[in-house]
């Protein structure tokens, strides 16, 4: 019984923490419409994180991760272009390993 209460209490705390943080975010959110095929939507809805946090929160996080990845790739590409035109000295080649 004690273990069951601890699990319930931890899930309840997580619910309220997510509720409070999502309530604070709601003021700056804009509703949009996106389209999913049924199979993808069913798979998404079965996910535990989606059940706890909701589709919107999970999709927001996925988009944020995607944009961060694209930003890192753009920076890496800029470095490659810059150093491709002006390669480093051969004296510094051993420092990369």
matplotlib code that plots the C-alpha trace (Angstrom):
import matplotlib.pyplot as plt

x = [0.0, 2.8, 4.5, 1.1, 0.7, 4.2, 3.6, 0.3, 1.9, 4.8, 2.4, 0.1, 3.1, 4.2, 0.7, 0.5, 4.0, 3.1, -0.2, 1.3, 4.1, 1.7, -0.7, 2.0, 3.0, -0.6, -0.6, 2.0, 0.8, -1.0, -3.3, -2.4, -3.8, -1.7, -2.5, -1.4, -2.2, -4.4, -1.7, 0.8, -1.8, -2.8, 0.9, 1.4, -1.6, -0.4, 2.8, 3.1, 4.6, 1.7, -0.8, 0.8, 1.7, -0.6, 0.0, 0.8, 3.5, 5.2, 5.0, 6.3, 9.3, 9.9, 9.8, 12.2, 14.6, 14.4, 15.1, 18.1, 19.5, 19.1, 20.8, 23.8, 24.1, 24.1, 26.9, 28.9, 28.4, 29.6, 32.7, 33.4, 33.0, 35.2, 38.0, 37.7, 38.8, 41.4, 42.8, 44.6, 48.4, 49.8, 51.4, 48.0, 46.9, 47.8, 45.6, 42.4, 43.3]
y = [0.0, 2.4, 1.9, 2.5, 5.8, 6.9, 6.2, 8.1, 11.0, 11.3, 11.2, 13.7, 16.0, 15.7, 16.5, 19.7, 20.8, 20.3, 21.9, 25.0, 25.3, 24.8, 27.3, 29.9, 29.2, 29.4, 33.2, 33.3, 30.4, 30.7, 27.9, 26.4, 23.6, 20.7, 17.4, 13.9, 10.6, 8.4, 5.8, 8.4, 10.2, 6.9, 6.0, 9.5, 9.3, 6.0, 7.5, 8.0, 11.5, 12.6, 11.2, 13.1, 16.4, 16.5, 16.4, 20.1, 20.1, 17.1, 18.6, 22.0, 20.2, 18.2, 21.4, 23.2, 20.2, 20.3, 24.1, 23.7, 20.9, 23.0, 26.0, 23.8, 22.4, 25.9, 27.0, 23.9, 24.5, 28.1, 27.0, 24.5, 27.1, 29.6, 27.2, 25.6, 28.9, 29.5, 26.2, 26.1, 25.7, 22.3, 22.9, 22.7, 19.4, 17.2, 19.2, 17.8, 14.3]
z = [0.0, 0.8, -2.6, -4.3, -2.4, -3.3, -7.0, -6.8, -5.0, -7.5, -10.5, -8.8, -8.2, -11.8, -12.9, -10.9, -11.9, -15.6, -15.1, -13.5, -16.0, -18.9, -17.5, -17.3, -21.0, -22.3, -22.4, -25.1, -27.3, -30.6, -31.8, -35.2, -37.3, -38.5, -40.3, -39.3, -40.9, -38.6, -37.9, -36.8, -34.6, -33.0, -32.2, -30.8, -28.6, -27.1, -26.0, -22.2, -22.4, -24.7, -22.3, -19.4, -21.1, -24.1, -27.8, -28.1, -25.5, -27.1, -30.6, -29.3, -27.8, -31.0, -33.1, -30.6, -30.9, -34.7, -34.8, -32.4, -34.6, -37.7, -36.0, -34.9, -38.5, -39.9, -37.5, -38.3, -42.1, -41.6, -39.8, -42.6, -45.3, -43.3, -42.5, -46.0, -47.5, -44.9, -43.6, -40.3, -40.1, -40.4, -37.0, -35.4, -37.0, -34.0, -31.7, -33.1, -31.9]

ax = plt.figure().add_subplot(projection="3d")
ax.plot(x, y, z, "-o")
ax.set_aspect("equal")
plt.show()
